[in-house]
Amino acid sequence: MPPMRILVFHGYLLRGTGSNIYNTSLAAVFAEQGHEVHILCQDRHATDLPFVGAVGRWEGGELHLEGEPDARVTAYLPDIGRVLPVYVADRYEGFDAKPFLELEDDELDHYLDANVRAVRDVVDRVQPQVALANHALMGPAILARALDGQVPYAVKIHGSALEYTLRRDPDRFLPYVREGLESANAVLVGSTHLAQRLWEFLPETRERTRLGPPGVDVHHFRPLEPDEAGRRLRALADRLEGAKAVGWGGDVGAAAALRELDPERDALVSFVGKLIVSKGIDLLLAAWPLVVAQVPDARLCVVGFGTYRETCEQLVATLARADLDAVREIAARGRELEGGPPGRLRYLSAFLDSLEGERRDAYLAAAPEAATRVHFTGRLEHDDLPDVLPSCLAQVVPSTFPEAFGMVAAEAATCGVLPLSAAHSGLAEVSATLAPSLDTQLQRLLGFEVGDGAVEEIAQKLVEWLQMEPSRRSEAGAALARTAAERFGWEHVADGVVAAAQGRLDELPDAAPSGEAWRPPLG
């Protein structure tokens, strides 16, 4: 493919999780392929990324560029003011992050108008040949207004806008989604599940919807021997400890948490994701005493940040005190503790209700020691994960809410780490891709059913994997890594985005379901 000028509208940061990592990785691969990338975002530290050569800012309504005149990747920061519309409540440096559902009409109009003007300025300057909009809201509507049919574009649906905004107020937001998607040559989704969620609102997009999952950097995410993995962990801790800034360079306690981990001594399990209720972290934390009771050398590394972190740490503290009543209170209050309305955590409550007699006594006896074997790193760079994941034997992805794709599961598998994921939505599709690399008995360990028995199923499957004969576990991990490396790769993703923007739909896989959703085999 000859070099092209590609415009990408993202509108958020270029590091962290989810769509941020998708766009960062995509821009980097485009640049490696020789393309010229112009990405609109709100990352004020964009030039810290090694592949970003220039940045564009607006002063007094005029676009000014800083950096390399012939930069392969230029990041533009539209002047949107203080309010940054988001899908899930969070904190962003320098902004008043406000959920779309809470925006006043004039705030939404200002956000749209500011970004449309910025895109038009970039288009006038660079004359892009293709473009990509991210999320159902508001990127596609912004490109539709700014490009006015002059540049072909595709839309990448990530899920958050659908689930957290459109589904909750379709009367207000569906017109914006329709406006943005009706002019797109293609709509890319990470999974069949996400396509079906989209078609509930916009069935007319079905013929233009294609699978376009994110990828894994298979050159960095790879298996390591325990001694090398340990060295990488210690080196990462040293880097974080020596950093002058905290922020995106790592949480205050990250280095100390990582120093507690030793892959040559411990059976390490990880959680990587945003610390919000919908990620199901409460299920894993509640399961941990059941795991440590049978695998005393197990340790849990929790990598992530979010509004639910304080409650997660409180939950661990209540386990340390063997205070089941305090755990029940956390389960009863639910989303209230992350800033939402009160709502009981059903599956955690069901597990607590099942603890009676000797089972209850055994759980409380194991809880204090298990609590000492949980370590929160806080926020880490995505680029830090290849130094963390290979140290682990398993990773749990316990989301109770639909996921557009199981990126963290794919990355874990590429490192030879068992991804034990909730058996639904895009997570199940990643598990289905990985399952053929394992025999039927081990395929069971790729997934668990989200339900009243979830806590115990997570524990049982982790224990089975951690207690497995090491050579068999190593052989299975290597098979997972081979399959993941073959099936996920950013170069393929980048080529698919260009094909989608140009309307070459016959070159991309159909998003229509081909059969029943994957479920862990019984037995």
DRENZANU-228795 format. One record per residue (C-alpha): x, y, z; chain; residue number from 0. Coordinates in steps of 0.05 Angstrom, whole numbers. Layout:
N
((X, Y, Z), "A", NUM)
...
This chain:
523
((0, 0, 0), "A", 0)
((29, 68, -19), "A", 1)
((39, 119, 37), "A", 2)
((-25, 158, 53), "A", 3)
((-46, 219, 94), "A", 4)
((-93, 192, 148), "A", 5)
((-136, 234, 195), "A", 6)
((-159, 202, 260), "A", 7)
((-209, 234, 308), "A", 8)
((-204, 206, 378), "A", 9)
((-218, 264, 425), "A", 10)
((-188, 234, 488), "A", 11)
((-119, 214, 515), "A", 12)
((-66, 173, 480), "A", 13)
((-50, 128, 539), "A", 14)
((-87, 89, 592), "A", 15)
((-138, 37, 570), "A", 16)
((-188, 17, 517), "A", 17)
((-197, 65, 459), "A", 18)
((-137, 106, 480), "A", 19)
((-91, 47, 470), "A", 20)
((-126, 28, 405), "A", 21)
((-112, 96, 375), "A", 22)
((-42, 101, 402), "A", 23)
((-23, 33, 374), "A", 24)
((-57, 47, 308), "A", 25)
((-21, 113, 299), "A", 26)
((46, 81, 315), "A", 27)
((35, 24, 265), "A", 28)
((10, 72, 211), "A", 29)
((75, 111, 220), "A", 30)
((117, 48, 216), "A", 31)
((82, 31, 151), "A", 32)
((103, 98, 122), "A", 33)
((36, 135, 128), "A", 34)
((28, 206, 152), "A", 35)
((-19, 209, 212), "A", 36)
((-58, 269, 238), "A", 37)
((-95, 251, 302), "A", 38)
((-142, 297, 341), "A", 39)
((-141, 283, 415), "A", 40)
((-139, 317, 483), "A", 41)
((-72, 290, 508), "A", 42)
((-32, 349, 532), "A", 43)
((30, 305, 539), "A", 44)
((25, 275, 469), "A", 45)
((97, 293, 451), "A", 46)
((121, 247, 507), "A", 47)
((103, 190, 461), "A", 48)
((163, 172, 419), "A", 49)
((126, 168, 353), "A", 50)
((92, 236, 359), "A", 51)
((136, 287, 324), "A", 52)
((93, 349, 327), "A", 53)
((33, 378, 363), "A", 54)
((-20, 428, 340), "A", 55)
((-56, 476, 386), "A", 56)
((-106, 531, 375), "A", 57)
((-92, 601, 402), "A", 58)
((-143, 656, 389), "A", 59)
((-177, 609, 339), "A", 60)
((-113, 600, 298), "A", 61)
((-77, 533, 291), "A", 62)
((-3, 534, 312), "A", 63)
((45, 476, 303), "A", 64)
((105, 458, 346), "A", 65)
((157, 404, 332), "A", 66)
((184, 370, 270), "A", 67)
((160, 403, 205), "A", 68)
((155, 335, 170), "A", 69)
((130, 294, 229), "A", 70)
((103, 226, 213), "A", 71)
((51, 233, 268), "A", 72)
((22, 300, 289), "A", 73)
((-26, 305, 349), "A", 74)
((-76, 362, 349), "A", 75)
((-110, 388, 412), "A", 76)
((-175, 425, 395), "A", 77)
((-192, 482, 443), "A", 78)
((-256, 454, 474), "A", 79)
((-251, 493, 539), "A", 80)
((-256, 462, 608), "A", 81)
((-312, 412, 597), "A", 82)
((-291, 344, 569), "A", 83)
((-352, 299, 555), "A", 84)
((-340, 227, 577), "A", 85)
((-380, 162, 578), "A", 86)
((-362, 141, 649), "A", 87)
((-348, 190, 705), "A", 88)
((-273, 198, 716), "A", 89)
((-219, 250, 729), "A", 90)
((-177, 282, 674), "A", 91)
((-120, 330, 688), "A", 92)
((-138, 401, 666), "A", 93)
((-211, 385, 651), "A", 94)
((-279, 382, 683), "A", 95)
((-297, 312, 659), "A", 96)
((-373, 308, 653), "A", 97)
((-414, 248, 629), "A", 98)
((-452, 261, 564), "A", 99)
((-517, 245, 600), "A", 100)
((-506, 305, 646), "A", 101)
((-486, 356, 592), "A", 102)
((-528, 417, 581), "A", 103)
((-548, 428, 509), "A", 104)
((-503, 489, 502), "A", 105)
((-444, 449, 529), "A", 106)
((-455, 394, 479), "A", 107)
((-463, 444, 422), "A", 108)
((-398, 479, 442), "A", 109)
((-360, 413, 443), "A", 110)
((-385, 394, 374), "A", 111)
((-373, 462, 343), "A", 112)
((-302, 468, 371), "A", 113)
((-283, 400, 344), "A", 114)
((-315, 410, 276), "A", 115)
((-276, 475, 267), "A", 116)
((-212, 440, 288), "A", 117)
((-222, 382, 239), "A", 118)
((-236, 431, 183), "A", 119)
((-171, 468, 198), "A", 120)
((-131, 403, 197), "A", 121)
((-165, 381, 132), "A", 122)
((-149, 448, 99), "A", 123)
((-77, 441, 121), "A", 124)
((-61, 369, 103), "A", 125)
((-114, 345, 54), "A", 126)
((-122, 274, 84), "A", 127)
((-139, 217, 37), "A", 128)
((-178, 175, 88), "A", 129)
((-204, 186, 158), "A", 130)
((-226, 147, 220), "A", 131)
((-275, 168, 274), "A", 132)
((-276, 133, 341), "A", 133)
((-336, 116, 385), "A", 134)
((-409, 122, 364), "A", 135)
((-411, 190, 399), "A", 136)
((-389, 243, 380), "A", 137)
((-330, 229, 333), "A", 138)
((-371, 205, 274), "A", 139)
((-419, 265, 276), "A", 140)
((-360, 312, 280), "A", 141)
((-327, 281, 219), "A", 142)
((-393, 279, 180), "A", 143)
((-401, 354, 191), "A", 144)
((-329, 373, 181), "A", 145)
((-312, 330, 121), "A", 146)
((-378, 343, 85), "A", 147)
((-366, 285, 38), "A", 148)
((-297, 308, 16), "A", 149)
((-257, 252, 52), "A", 150)
((-279, 179, 57), "A", 151)
((-281, 154, 128), "A", 152)
((-296, 94, 172), "A", 153)
((-322, 91, 243), "A", 154)
((-293, 47, 299), "A", 155)
((-344, 29, 352), "A", 156)
((-312, 16, 420), "A", 157)
((-373, 2, 462), "A", 158)
((-373, 53, 517), "A", 159)
((-414, 104, 480), "A", 160)
((-466, 52, 462), "A", 161)
((-473, 22, 531), "A", 162)
((-463, 81, 577), "A", 163)
((-495, 137, 536), "A", 164)
((-537, 117, 476), "A", 165)
((-572, 59, 511), "A", 166)
((-591, 104, 570), "A", 167)
((-618, 162, 529), "A", 168)
((-631, 142, 457), "A", 169)
((-681, 198, 445), "A", 170)
((-627, 250, 455), "A", 171)
((-566, 215, 426), "A", 172)
((-589, 169, 370), "A", 173)
((-596, 226, 320), "A", 174)
((-522, 243, 330), "A", 175)
((-502, 170, 320), "A", 176)
((-544, 164, 258), "A", 177)
((-515, 228, 229), "A", 178)
((-444, 203, 239), "A", 179)
((-454, 132, 213), "A", 180)
((-498, 144, 152), "A", 181)
((-440, 177, 114), "A", 182)
((-387, 127, 135), "A", 183)
((-362, 77, 84), "A", 184)
((-357, 23, 138), "A", 185)
((-370, 12, 212), "A", 186)
((-318, -29, 249), "A", 187)
((-334, -68, 312), "A", 188)
((-290, -110, 357), "A", 189)
((-338, -168, 362), "A", 190)
((-403, -198, 336), "A", 191)
((-433, -182, 404), "A", 192)
((-419, -108, 395), "A", 193)
((-447, -110, 324), "A", 194)
((-513, -138, 349), "A", 195)
((-517, -84, 403), "A", 196)
((-507, -31, 348), "A", 197)
((-559, -62, 302), "A", 198)
((-611, -57, 357), "A", 199)
((-609, 18, 345), "A", 200)
((-586, 23, 273), "A", 201)
((-604, -40, 234), "A", 202)
((-591, -1, 169), "A", 203)
((-516, -4, 184), "A", 204)
((-515, -81, 182), "A", 205)
((-491, -86, 110), "A", 206)
((-433, -38, 124), "A", 207)
((-412, -68, 191), "A", 208)
((-348, -108, 192), "A", 209)
((-304, -140, 245), "A", 210)
((-245, -97, 263), "A", 211)
((-219, -117, 332), "A", 212)
((-159, -84, 364), "A", 213)
((-92, -118, 361), "A", 214)
((-34, -139, 404), "A", 215)
((38, -116, 396), "A", 216)
((66, -187, 391), "A", 217)
((137, -160, 390), "A", 218)
((130, -134, 461), "A", 219)
((77, -179, 491), "A", 220)
((111, -247, 493), "A", 221)
((126, -304, 542), "A", 222)
((188, -299, 586), "A", 223)
((224, -348, 630), "A", 224)
((212, -335, 705), "A", 225)
((282, -308, 718), "A", 226)
((278, -259, 660), "A", 227)
((207, -240, 679), "A", 228)
((232, -225, 750), "A", 229)
((287, -181, 724), "A", 230)
((238, -143, 680), "A", 231)
((192, -132, 740), "A", 232)
((248, -105, 783), "A", 233)
((272, -60, 727), "A", 234)
((202, -32, 719), "A", 235)
((198, -19, 794), "A", 236)
((265, 18, 790), "A", 237)
((241, 61, 732), "A", 238)
((176, 79, 767), "A", 239)
((212, 94, 832), "A", 240)
((261, 139, 798), "A", 241)
((209, 178, 758), "A", 242)
((203, 250, 777), "A", 243)
((129, 253, 760), "A", 244)
((75, 206, 785), "A", 245)
((15, 216, 739), "A", 246)
((18, 171, 678), "A", 247)
((87, 147, 698), "A", 248)
((57, 103, 752), "A", 249)
((20, 107, 817), "A", 250)
((55, 128, 881), "A", 251)
((54, 57, 907), "A", 252)
((67, 22, 841), "A", 253)
((141, 8, 852), "A", 254)
((130, -19, 922), "A", 255)
((73, -64, 898), "A", 256)
((115, -92, 841), "A", 257)
((173, -107, 888), "A", 258)
((127, -154, 927), "A", 259)
((120, -198, 866), "A", 260)
((170, -253, 849), "A", 261)
((152, -302, 792), "A", 262)
((205, -351, 816), "A", 263)
((173, -354, 885), "A", 264)
((100, -337, 876), "A", 265)
((41, -363, 835), "A", 266)
((21, -295, 807), "A", 267)
((-48, -277, 783), "A", 268)
((-65, -209, 753), "A", 269)
((-124, -163, 741), "A", 270)
((-115, -108, 689), "A", 271)
((-170, -57, 678), "A", 272)
((-206, 3, 702), "A", 273)
((-228, -1, 775), "A", 274)
((-302, 8, 766), "A", 275)
((-359, -36, 788), "A", 276)
((-375, -62, 718), "A", 277)
((-306, -94, 712), "A", 278)
((-326, -144, 766), "A", 279)
((-264, -135, 809), "A", 280)
((-306, -149, 871), "A", 281)
((-316, -221, 847), "A", 282)
((-242, -234, 842), "A", 283)
((-225, -202, 909), "A", 284)
((-279, -243, 943), "A", 285)
((-253, -306, 910), "A", 286)
((-182, -293, 932), "A", 287)
((-187, -325, 1003), "A", 288)
((-213, -388, 969), "A", 289)
((-152, -389, 924), "A", 290)
((-100, -375, 977), "A", 291)
((-130, -428, 1023), "A", 292)
((-110, -481, 971), "A", 293)
((-51, -446, 938), "A", 294)
((-13, -411, 995), "A", 295)
((40, -381, 949), "A", 296)
((-11, -346, 905), "A", 297)
((-7, -270, 898), "A", 298)
((-55, -223, 864), "A", 299)
((-30, -162, 826), "A", 300)
((-85, -110, 812), "A", 301)
((-65, -62, 756), "A", 302)
((-113, -5, 745), "A", 303)
((-144, 60, 767), "A", 304)
((-214, 88, 774), "A", 305)
((-267, 114, 820), "A", 306)
((-277, 45, 853), "A", 307)
((-205, 37, 876), "A", 308)
((-217, 62, 947), "A", 309)
((-274, 13, 956), "A", 310)
((-231, -44, 928), "A", 311)
((-179, -28, 981), "A", 312)
((-233, -25, 1034), "A", 313)
((-258, -93, 1012), "A", 314)
((-188, -122, 1021), "A", 315)
((-182, -88, 1088), "A", 316)
((-247, -119, 1111), "A", 317)
((-221, -187, 1090), "A", 318)
((-158, -174, 1130), "A", 319)
((-202, -163, 1192), "A", 320)
((-246, -223, 1173), "A", 321)
((-304, -175, 1179), "A", 322)
((-359, -207, 1138), "A", 323)
((-411, -156, 1159), "A", 324)
((-368, -100, 1129), "A", 325)
((-362, -140, 1064), "A", 326)
((-438, -147, 1064), "A", 327)
((-446, -72, 1071), "A", 328)
((-400, -60, 1011), "A", 329)
((-441, -110, 971), "A", 330)
((-506, -77, 992), "A", 331)
((-485, -7, 973), "A", 332)
((-454, -28, 906), "A", 333)
((-448, 28, 854), "A", 334)
((-461, 81, 907), "A", 335)
((-388, 72, 928), "A", 336)
((-362, 93, 859), "A", 337)
((-407, 153, 856), "A", 338)
((-469, 122, 825), "A", 339)
((-538, 106, 853), "A", 340)
((-544, 53, 907), "A", 341)
((-549, -17, 878), "A", 342)
((-534, -84, 909), "A", 343)
((-477, -125, 879), "A", 344)
((-519, -185, 865), "A", 345)
((-466, -238, 852), "A", 346)
((-422, -217, 910), "A", 347)
((-483, -217, 955), "A", 348)
((-503, -287, 931), "A", 349)
((-435, -313, 949), "A", 350)
((-436, -282, 1018), "A", 351)
((-506, -310, 1030), "A", 352)
((-479, -380, 1013), "A", 353)
((-426, -378, 1068), "A", 354)
((-453, -418, 1126), "A", 355)
((-425, -462, 1181), "A", 356)
((-357, -493, 1167), "A", 357)
((-352, -460, 1099), "A", 358)
((-360, -392, 1131), "A", 359)
((-309, -408, 1185), "A", 360)
((-259, -433, 1134), "A", 361)
((-268, -372, 1091), "A", 362)
((-258, -324, 1149), "A", 363)
((-197, -363, 1172), "A", 364)
((-164, -356, 1103), "A", 365)
((-184, -283, 1091), "A", 366)
((-131, -247, 1133), "A", 367)
((-72, -282, 1100), "A", 368)
((-104, -275, 1031), "A", 369)
((-111, -200, 1041), "A", 370)
((-36, -193, 1052), "A", 371)
((-26, -225, 984), "A", 372)
((-64, -172, 944), "A", 373)
((-23, -115, 914), "A", 374)
((-50, -53, 880), "A", 375)
((-3, -20, 830), "A", 376)
((-51, 35, 811), "A", 377)
((-44, 68, 744), "A", 378)
((10, 40, 697), "A", 379)
((27, 57, 626), "A", 380)
((3, 7, 574), "A", 381)
((76, 1, 552), "A", 382)
((92, -25, 623), "A", 383)
((46, -85, 616), "A", 384)
((96, -128, 576), "A", 385)
((141, -122, 637), "A", 386)
((86, -146, 683), "A", 387)
((43, -198, 648), "A", 388)
((97, -250, 632), "A", 389)
((109, -257, 707), "A", 390)
((38, -283, 717), "A", 391)
((9, -352, 710), "A", 392)
((-63, -328, 701), "A", 393)
((-103, -265, 690), "A", 394)
((-176, -257, 709), "A", 395)
((-223, -213, 667), "A", 396)
((-286, -215, 709), "A", 397)
((-328, -160, 675), "A", 398)
((-402, -164, 692), "A", 399)
((-419, -114, 637), "A", 400)
((-413, -128, 562), "A", 401)
((-344, -116, 532), "A", 402)
((-334, -96, 460), "A", 403)
((-271, -139, 457), "A", 404)
((-226, -175, 506), "A", 405)
((-162, -136, 494), "A", 406)
((-131, -152, 562), "A", 407)
((-147, -226, 552), "A", 408)
((-113, -226, 484), "A", 409)
((-51, -192, 512), "A", 410)
((-46, -241, 569), "A", 411)
((-52, -300, 523), "A", 412)
((3, -272, 478), "A", 413)
((48, -274, 540), "A", 414)
((30, -347, 552), "A", 415)
((-15, -328, 611), "A", 416)
((-83, -363, 620), "A", 417)
((-139, -311, 611), "A", 418)
((-198, -332, 654), "A", 419)
((-253, -288, 627), "A", 420)
((-327, -278, 638), "A", 421)
((-363, -319, 585), "A", 422)
((-401, -264, 550), "A", 423)
((-398, -210, 496), "A", 424)
((-330, -196, 464), "A", 425)
((-293, -233, 519), "A", 426)
((-326, -298, 498), "A", 427)
((-305, -286, 426), "A", 428)
((-232, -279, 447), "A", 429)
((-239, -343, 488), "A", 430)
((-269, -378, 427), "A", 431)
((-209, -357, 386), "A", 432)
((-161, -384, 437), "A", 433)
((-198, -448, 455), "A", 434)
((-174, -492, 397), "A", 435)
((-103, -486, 422), "A", 436)
((-121, -525, 486), "A", 437)
((-151, -594, 499), "A", 438)
((-224, -597, 520), "A", 439)
((-208, -603, 594), "A", 440)
((-165, -540, 594), "A", 441)
((-213, -501, 550), "A", 442)
((-259, -500, 611), "A", 443)
((-209, -455, 646), "A", 444)
((-216, -399, 595), "A", 445)
((-284, -377, 619), "A", 446)
((-334, -373, 676), "A", 447)
((-408, -358, 678), "A", 448)
((-428, -292, 708), "A", 449)
((-481, -311, 759), "A", 450)
((-492, -328, 831), "A", 451)
((-437, -380, 829), "A", 452)
((-385, -335, 796), "A", 453)
((-340, -324, 857), "A", 454)
((-332, -398, 871), "A", 455)
((-323, -415, 797), "A", 456)
((-267, -363, 791), "A", 457)
((-233, -393, 852), "A", 458)
((-241, -465, 830), "A", 459)
((-213, -453, 760), "A", 460)
((-155, -412, 785), "A", 461)
((-137, -465, 836), "A", 462)
((-140, -519, 783), "A", 463)
((-93, -480, 737), "A", 464)
((-44, -460, 792), "A", 465)
((-40, -531, 820), "A", 466)
((-30, -562, 751), "A", 467)
((35, -599, 738), "A", 468)
((83, -544, 716), "A", 469)
((105, -576, 651), "A", 470)
((33, -585, 628), "A", 471)
((16, -514, 647), "A", 472)
((77, -488, 611), "A", 473)
((59, -527, 548), "A", 474)
((-12, -500, 549), "A", 475)
((13, -429, 559), "A", 476)
((60, -435, 500), "A", 477)
((1, -459, 457), "A", 478)
((-41, -400, 478), "A", 479)
((17, -353, 461), "A", 480)
((25, -383, 391), "A", 481)
((-49, -378, 375), "A", 482)
((-55, -307, 401), "A", 483)
((6, -284, 362), "A", 484)
((-23, -314, 298), "A", 485)
((-93, -285, 306), "A", 486)
((-79, -216, 335), "A", 487)
((-31, -165, 305), "A", 488)
((-33, -90, 294), "A", 489)
((-7, -91, 222), "A", 490)
((-69, -129, 201), "A", 491)
((-114, -82, 241), "A", 492)
((-83, -20, 208), "A", 493)
((-93, -48, 138), "A", 494)
((-166, -63, 155), "A", 495)
((-179, 8, 178), "A", 496)
((-155, 36, 111), "A", 497)
((-196, -15, 72), "A", 498)
((-257, 3, 114), "A", 499)
((-248, 78, 102), "A", 500)
((-241, 66, 27), "A", 501)
((-304, 22, 27), "A", 502)
((-269, -42, 7), "A", 503)
((-318, -83, 49), "A", 504)
((-307, -149, 13), "A", 505)
((-236, -151, 42), "A", 506)
((-261, -149, 114), "A", 507)
((-296, -204, 155), "A", 508)
((-371, -198, 163), "A", 509)
((-394, -182, 234), "A", 510)
((-457, -225, 229), "A", 511)
((-458, -283, 280), "A", 512)
((-438, -351, 252), "A", 513)
((-467, -394, 308), "A", 514)
((-479, -399, 382), "A", 515)
((-435, -358, 429), "A", 516)
((-377, -394, 460), "A", 517)
((-386, -424, 529), "A", 518)
((-335, -460, 572), "A", 519)
((-342, -536, 561), "A", 520)
((-373, -574, 618), "A", 521)
((-334, -624, 659), "A", 522)
